[in-house]
Amino acid sequence: MLDYNPNLAKIMQDEKTFIEANGAKIQIKSIPDDARTGVMDPREYRMALDRADAFTKMARPDASATPSDAPADPMAAIYGMRAMMGFANYNMNRAEIYTRYDEVELGGNKVGIWAYYPRRPIGKTDRKAFIYIHGGGWVGGSVFAVENPCRLLAERADSVVFNIDYALAPEKPFPSGFNDCWNALKYIYDNAESYGIDREKIGMGGDSAGGNLTACVAVKDRDLGTNMLKYQVLLYPAVTFDNNIQGYKWNIDNYEIAEEQHAIIEPGLNLGRPRDGVEGTGMNAMYLQGGEDARMPYISPVFAEKKGLCKCLIMVAEFDGLRVQGEYYGKLLSEAGVDTRVIRYKGVGHAFLDKLGVLPQAEDAVQEIANDLIAL
């Protein structure tokens, strides 16, 4: 099922436009059916308007409410935030995909591991593997929000794709979720035969906080010399908790915004918009509760040594406040000799992968990862 002409995704695959921005070489993926600049993809714009309207209605005060109506559970706000995460998306598979679920005890946590297999051919034992880490600000998100992209990737790349249900803050702050992702990689690597995969061809990727966790796991894999990962994908990643970085500067002038859409686009840039020093509130504070140094490489990979990291694909969204740091991280990796590609998707904002079947950009992102896995 699609909300767009399937030819649009083919157009995006054929685009080979590159620019230099802040010292980084970036591939540009334009809106395939809209030549205007500074505007959202028309499908993304409609969704943004609907979401803004929904939030406006939620924010209206209820005249009948009294202080006693306030929820007694301090976690109620967290549950509400989690309920608002994610977007509707579609199952785009044309081939049958088999799903396997394992719940394993890893490092004191029970970690859910979903695995998606193309059924054909039966008995295949040397498929590539890709481990997906969902986003959600380290406090939310769900394996179910990204199940359709994972299933489509399994088909397009003829690979086994894993979807990790890791621990969330504030119930389990850092390093719990990070350890779950690391331990899941090690478990899958150690049990490659059981999953029918080639342990020498394993990749990992994630979106937003999942991109952060992926980058941190890749750093640890290099640090320990285990070299289990051969490929990492960072989708609109958060790569730093501290904005005092030499050579890095976030500026609203980095974003071209059409005046008629400014009121919708500009608020979407708040995620990643720098504050002075370390951000000590919100999701970051829920994730880091132990007084950790926010510049630790397993928290902010931008401060890690880059040399020797595995091949990397970074995909960012034009209208995402995290875009600048994602592109900057790609620049640092390239300068350190890491095989790195950076793709900027025009016309979309944060979490566009969640809109598979609605946005051609989401399908193209899946296909880009599949292309790399096939070539791995």
Backbone torsions as a table, in degrees:
resi	resn	phi	psi	omega
1	MET	NA	136.4	-178.4
2	LEU	-137.8	149.1	173.0
3	ASP	-103.4	16.9	-179.0
4	TYR	-150.2	164.0	176.8
5	ASN	-66.5	126.5	-176.9
6	PRO	-60.6	-19.9	178.3
7	ASN	-65.7	-21.8	-178.6
8	LEU	-64.3	-39.1	178.3
9	ALA	-66.4	-35.1	177.9
10	LYS	-66.7	-39.3	176.8
11	ILE	-60.0	-41.9	-178.7
12	MET	-66.7	-36.3	178.4
13	GLN	-64.5	-29.4	-176.9
14	ASP	-86.1	-11.4	-176.2
15	GLU	-74.6	131.3	-178.4
16	LYS	-131.4	58.3	-179.9
17	THR	-102.5	133.0	-180.0
18	PHE	-128.6	147.6	174.8
19	ILE	-133.8	165.2	170.2
20	GLU	-107.1	126.3	-179.9
21	ALA	-139.8	119.8	179.9
22	ASN	52.5	38.6	176.8
23	GLY	83.2	3.4	-179.1
24	ALA	-111.4	143.5	173.3
25	LYS	-89.2	123.6	-172.4
26	ILE	-129.4	130.4	173.0
27	GLN	-82.7	135.3	-178.4
28	ILE	-105.1	130.0	173.3
29	LYS	-113.0	106.4	-175.7
30	SER	-78.6	162.5	170.7
31	ILE	-62.6	122.1	-169.9
32	PRO	-70.9	-17.2	-177.8
33	ASP	-131.6	28.2	177.9
34	ASP	-153.0	113.3	-174.7
35	ALA	-86.3	-3.2	-178.9
36	ARG	-68.1	157.3	176.9
37	THR	-111.2	153.3	177.0
38	GLY	74.4	15.6	-177.6
39	VAL	-123.1	158.7	174.6
40	MET	-76.7	150.5	166.1
41	ASP	-51.6	134.9	-175.5
42	PRO	-56.3	-31.7	178.0
43	ARG	-71.9	-40.7	177.0
44	GLU	-65.4	-38.8	-178.4
45	TYR	-63.8	-42.5	178.5
46	ARG	-62.3	-41.8	179.2
47	MET	-66.2	-37.9	179.6
48	ALA	-65.4	-39.7	177.7
49	LEU	-64.0	-43.3	179.9
50	ASP	-63.7	-41.2	-178.3
51	ARG	-69.1	-40.4	178.4
52	ALA	-62.6	-39.1	178.5
53	ASP	-65.2	-40.0	179.6
54	ALA	-64.6	-42.5	179.2
55	PHE	-66.0	-36.6	178.7
56	THR	-62.1	-43.2	179.7
57	LYS	-66.0	-37.4	179.2
58	MET	-67.0	-31.9	-175.1
59	ALA	-80.9	-12.5	-179.3
60	ARG	-67.8	130.1	-178.6
61	PRO	-67.7	144.3	177.0
62	ASP	-92.4	113.5	-175.6
63	ALA	-61.5	-22.7	-177.6
64	SER	-87.2	-6.7	-176.2
65	ALA	-75.3	147.6	176.0
66	THR	-127.2	163.4	179.0
67	PRO	-53.5	-30.1	-179.0
68	SER	-70.9	-13.9	179.0
69	ASP	-78.8	-12.4	-178.5
70	ALA	-64.0	138.9	-178.3
71	PRO	-64.1	135.2	-179.9
72	ALA	-75.7	-26.3	-177.7
73	ASP	-77.4	116.3	179.8
74	PRO	-64.3	-16.9	178.5
75	MET	-84.2	-4.6	-175.6
76	ALA	-58.1	-40.3	179.8
77	ALA	-64.8	-36.6	178.2
78	ILE	-65.3	-45.2	179.6
79	TYR	-62.1	-39.6	178.5
80	GLY	-64.3	-42.2	178.2
81	MET	-63.3	-42.7	179.1
82	ARG	-62.2	-37.0	-179.2
83	ALA	-66.1	-26.2	-178.5
84	MET	-86.0	-9.4	-176.9
85	MET	-79.0	150.8	177.0
86	GLY	90.1	164.3	-179.2
87	PHE	-135.8	160.9	175.2
88	ALA	-67.5	136.9	174.0
89	ASN	-145.2	174.5	-171.1
90	TYR	-118.6	152.9	170.2
91	ASN	-81.3	111.5	-177.3
92	MET	-99.6	5.8	-176.3
93	ASN	-65.2	140.5	174.5
94	ARG	-110.8	-11.3	176.5
95	ALA	-114.4	156.8	-179.9
96	GLU	-72.0	132.4	179.2
97	ILE	-117.6	128.6	177.8
98	TYR	-90.3	136.8	179.4
99	THR	-113.7	132.5	176.9
100	ARG	-123.1	141.0	178.1
101	TYR	-126.8	129.2	174.8
102	ASP	-126.0	137.6	171.9
103	GLU	-116.3	117.0	-172.5
104	VAL	-124.3	149.1	177.1
105	GLU	-86.4	114.4	-177.6
106	LEU	-132.2	116.3	176.9
107	GLY	59.7	31.0	179.6
108	GLY	89.4	-6.3	177.2
109	ASN	-111.5	148.6	168.8
110	LYS	-87.3	119.8	-176.1
111	VAL	-113.7	125.6	176.7
112	GLY	-84.9	130.3	179.8
113	ILE	-124.6	109.8	174.5
114	TRP	-93.9	138.3	179.0
115	ALA	-129.8	134.9	-178.8
116	TYR	-118.2	126.4	-176.3
117	TYR	-121.7	135.7	163.1
118	PRO	-67.9	132.4	-176.4
119	ARG	-67.5	-26.5	-176.1
120	ARG	-101.7	147.3	-14.8
121	PRO	-81.5	151.2	179.9
122	ILE	-64.4	137.8	176.4
123	GLY	86.4	4.5	179.5
124	LYS	-67.1	133.8	-173.2
125	THR	-125.5	3.5	-174.4
126	ASP	-126.9	33.4	179.2
127	ARG	-70.6	153.0	168.8
128	LYS	-68.5	159.8	-179.2
129	ALA	-127.5	145.6	176.2
130	PHE	-137.3	126.4	-177.4
131	ILE	-104.1	121.6	-176.7
132	TYR	-105.0	134.9	179.6
133	ILE	-116.7	112.0	-175.4
134	HIS	-69.5	159.2	177.0
135	GLY	-90.5	-173.8	179.7
136	GLY	136.6	23.8	175.4
137	GLY	65.2	25.0	-179.2
138	TRP	68.0	-2.9	-177.7
139	VAL	-120.5	-10.2	-176.1
140	GLY	-150.6	-152.9	-174.3
141	GLY	82.4	173.2	-174.5
142	SER	-159.7	149.4	173.3
143	VAL	-61.1	-28.2	-176.0
144	PHE	-73.0	-27.8	179.3
145	ALA	-66.6	-27.1	-176.5
146	VAL	-113.6	11.6	-178.1
147	GLU	-61.7	-43.9	-178.9
148	ASN	-64.8	-44.2	173.7
149	PRO	-60.0	-38.8	179.4
150	CYS	-64.9	-42.8	-179.9
151	ARG	-65.0	-41.5	178.9
152	LEU	-65.6	-40.2	177.7
153	LEU	-62.1	-39.8	178.3
154	ALA	-57.8	-40.9	179.5
155	GLU	-72.1	-49.5	-174.1
156	ARG	-65.3	-33.3	-178.3
157	ALA	-99.8	-1.7	-174.2
158	ASP	48.1	49.7	-175.4
159	SER	-127.8	165.7	171.3
160	VAL	-90.7	123.2	-179.4
161	VAL	-112.2	127.0	-179.2
162	PHE	-103.5	144.0	-177.7
163	ASN	-127.7	114.5	-166.6
164	ILE	-99.4	125.8	176.2
165	ASP	-96.1	89.0	-173.4
166	TYR	-96.3	166.5	-176.8
167	ALA	-69.6	144.0	-177.9
168	LEU	-114.2	149.0	169.9
169	ALA	-83.8	161.2	3.8
170	PRO	-83.5	-8.9	-179.3
171	GLU	-59.8	-40.2	179.7
172	LYS	-132.4	91.1	-177.0
173	PRO	-76.0	179.1	175.9
174	PHE	-51.8	137.5	10.2
175	PRO	-99.1	19.4	-171.1
176	SER	-58.4	-53.8	-178.7
177	GLY	-64.3	-41.4	177.2
178	PHE	-60.0	-45.4	179.2
179	ASN	-62.4	-38.1	177.7
180	ASP	-59.4	-43.4	-178.8
181	CYS	-67.4	-42.1	176.9
182	TRP	-63.5	-46.5	-178.4
183	ASN	-66.8	-33.2	176.8
184	ALA	-64.8	-42.1	176.4
185	LEU	-58.9	-48.1	-178.0
186	LYS	-64.1	-40.0	179.4
187	TYR	-63.2	-45.6	179.9
188	ILE	-64.8	-41.4	178.0
189	TYR	-61.3	-46.1	-178.0
190	ASP	-69.3	-24.0	-177.5
191	ASN	-112.9	33.3	-176.4
192	ALA	-56.9	-41.4	-177.2
193	GLU	-63.2	-39.2	180.0
194	SER	-61.9	-33.3	-178.8
195	TYR	-93.9	-3.0	178.2
196	GLY	71.1	35.0	-177.7
197	ILE	-119.8	160.9	174.4
198	ASP	-89.0	112.5	-175.5
199	ARG	-66.6	-13.2	178.1
200	GLU	-89.4	3.5	-179.0
201	LYS	-136.4	65.0	-179.5
202	ILE	-113.7	131.8	174.2
203	GLY	-119.1	164.6	177.1
204	MET	-141.3	145.2	177.8
205	GLY	-154.5	164.8	177.6
206	GLY	-168.2	166.2	-178.8
207	ASP	-112.5	139.4	176.1
208	SER	58.2	-115.8	176.2
209	ALA	-60.4	-32.4	175.9
210	GLY	-65.8	-31.9	174.1
211	GLY	-67.9	-39.6	175.3
212	ASN	-59.8	-49.0	-178.7
213	LEU	-63.1	-39.0	177.3
214	THR	-61.6	-48.7	-179.2
215	ALA	-61.1	-39.3	179.6
216	CYS	-67.5	-40.4	177.2
217	VAL	-63.5	-40.5	178.8
218	ALA	-62.4	-38.3	177.6
219	VAL	-64.1	-46.1	179.7
220	LYS	-63.7	-39.7	179.3
221	ASP	-60.2	-40.8	176.3
222	ARG	-70.4	-43.3	-177.7
223	ASP	-58.9	-42.7	-176.7
224	LEU	-83.6	-7.7	-179.4
225	GLY	70.9	18.2	-179.4
226	THR	-76.9	-31.5	174.1
227	ASN	51.1	40.9	176.9
228	MET	-75.3	-30.2	-178.9
229	LEU	-92.7	134.0	175.3
230	LYS	-110.5	-4.6	-172.5
231	TYR	-163.1	137.7	175.9
232	GLN	-132.5	143.9	178.0
233	VAL	-124.8	124.6	-179.3
234	LEU	-116.8	107.9	178.5
235	LEU	-95.9	120.9	-176.5
236	TYR	32.2	60.9	-171.3
237	PRO	-79.9	154.3	166.1
238	ALA	-96.0	112.5	-174.4
239	VAL	-110.0	1.7	176.9
240	THR	-151.1	144.0	172.1
241	PHE	-100.9	-3.9	-176.8
242	ASP	-130.2	122.8	-174.1
243	ASN	-91.2	0.3	176.6
244	ASN	-85.1	81.6	-174.8
245	ILE	-122.7	124.4	178.7
246	GLN	-62.0	127.9	177.9
247	GLY	87.9	-2.7	-179.0
248	TYR	-115.7	133.9	177.0
249	LYS	-148.3	124.0	174.8
250	TRP	-88.1	133.6	-179.5
251	ASN	-145.8	135.9	178.5
252	ILE	-60.2	-23.6	179.5
253	ASP	-68.0	-12.5	175.8
254	ASN	-72.7	-9.3	-175.8
255	TYR	-113.9	123.9	173.7
256	GLU	-91.4	116.4	-174.6
257	ILE	-126.4	122.7	176.7
258	ALA	-65.0	137.3	-175.0
259	GLU	-57.1	-39.7	-175.9
260	GLU	-69.4	-14.3	178.3
261	GLN	-115.3	7.3	-174.7
262	HIS	-58.3	-42.2	-176.0
263	ALA	-64.0	-26.4	178.8
264	ILE	-90.1	-40.5	-173.4
265	ILE	-77.4	-45.5	-171.4
266	GLU	-58.4	-41.4	177.7
267	PRO	-61.3	-27.0	179.6
268	GLY	-70.2	-9.3	179.5
269	LEU	-88.9	-2.9	-177.2
270	ASN	-65.8	-30.9	176.5
271	LEU	-71.3	110.6	-176.9
272	GLY	99.9	-10.6	176.4
273	ARG	-66.0	125.8	-173.0
274	PRO	-65.7	145.6	165.3
275	ARG	-116.2	174.0	-178.3
276	ASP	-67.4	119.5	175.1
277	GLY	65.9	-139.0	-176.5
278	VAL	-81.9	135.9	175.4
279	GLU	-77.2	120.6	-173.7
280	GLY	-108.1	12.9	-179.2
281	THR	-128.9	174.4	173.8
282	GLY	69.0	-146.9	-175.4
283	MET	-60.0	-38.6	-178.8
284	ASN	-59.3	-44.0	-179.2
285	ALA	-67.6	-32.4	177.1
286	MET	-70.5	-31.8	-179.3
287	TYR	-78.2	-42.5	-178.8
288	LEU	-104.2	99.5	-177.1
289	GLN	-114.9	-0.9	-173.8
290	GLY	-109.5	19.0	-179.9
291	GLY	71.6	25.7	-178.4
292	GLU	-67.8	150.8	173.8
293	ASP	-72.2	116.6	-176.8
294	ALA	-64.2	-12.1	178.5
295	ARG	-91.2	2.7	175.2
296	MET	-57.4	134.7	-178.0
297	PRO	-58.9	-26.3	-179.9
298	TYR	-87.2	5.1	172.4
299	ILE	-115.4	-49.6	179.2
300	SER	-122.2	91.5	-174.7
301	PRO	-64.1	-15.1	178.2
302	VAL	-61.4	-23.5	-179.5
303	PHE	-92.4	0.7	-179.3
304	ALA	-80.2	158.3	167.1
305	GLU	-64.0	133.6	-174.4
306	LYS	-96.5	-27.2	-174.7
307	LYS	-59.3	135.5	176.3
308	GLY	88.1	1.0	177.0
309	LEU	-73.6	156.9	-177.4
310	CYS	-73.1	164.3	179.0
311	LYS	-48.9	142.6	-172.2
312	CYS	-137.7	136.7	170.0
313	LEU	-117.4	123.5	177.8
314	ILE	-113.6	127.0	178.5
315	MET	-121.0	125.8	-177.2
316	VAL	-125.1	162.5	-179.6
317	ALA	-108.0	139.0	-176.8
318	GLU	-55.0	-44.0	-175.0
319	PHE	-105.9	53.7	178.6
320	ASP	-128.3	129.8	178.2
321	GLY	-62.2	-19.8	177.9
322	LEU	-83.4	-5.5	-175.2
323	ARG	-58.4	-43.0	-174.0
324	VAL	-64.3	-43.4	-179.4
325	GLN	-72.0	-31.7	176.5
326	GLY	-64.3	-43.5	178.9
327	GLU	-68.8	-35.7	178.1
328	TYR	-65.2	-40.5	178.5
329	TYR	-63.2	-39.3	176.7
330	GLY	-61.2	-39.6	176.8
331	LYS	-61.0	-46.0	-179.5
332	LEU	-63.1	-41.0	178.9
333	LEU	-62.8	-45.9	-179.5
334	SER	-61.0	-43.0	-179.7
335	GLU	-64.7	-25.3	178.5
336	ALA	-87.5	3.1	178.1
337	GLY	88.0	10.4	177.9
338	VAL	-81.2	133.4	177.3
339	ASP	-65.6	105.9	-170.4
340	THR	-134.3	137.1	170.0
341	ARG	-120.1	141.5	174.8
342	VAL	-124.2	126.7	178.6
343	ILE	-119.3	129.7	174.6
344	ARG	-108.8	121.1	178.4
345	TYR	-92.6	117.3	-178.3
346	LYS	-79.7	149.3	172.5
347	GLY	84.5	1.0	-177.2
348	VAL	-127.2	162.8	178.8
349	GLY	-114.0	-167.2	-178.3
350	HIS	-57.0	148.0	174.6
351	ALA	67.2	29.3	-178.4
352	PHE	-68.4	-22.8	178.7
353	LEU	-63.2	-29.7	-179.9
354	ASP	-62.1	-13.7	-173.7
355	LYS	-104.3	35.5	178.8
356	LEU	-57.1	132.3	-178.1
357	GLY	91.1	-16.5	177.4
358	VAL	-103.2	-39.8	-179.9
359	LEU	-114.2	129.4	176.2
360	PRO	-63.5	-24.8	178.4
361	GLN	-61.7	-36.3	179.4
362	ALA	-66.6	-43.4	177.6
363	GLU	-63.4	-41.3	180.0
364	ASP	-63.0	-39.7	179.0
365	ALA	-61.3	-43.5	177.4
366	VAL	-60.9	-42.4	-178.3
367	GLN	-66.9	-36.9	177.9
368	GLU	-61.6	-43.3	177.6
369	ILE	-64.9	-43.0	179.3
370	ALA	-59.6	-42.9	179.6
371	ASN	-59.0	-42.7	-179.7
372	ASP	-68.5	-38.6	179.2
373	LEU	-65.2	-40.2	178.6
374	ILE	-60.8	-37.4	-177.8
375	ALA	-84.7	-7.3	-174.5
376	LEU	-64.8	NA	NA
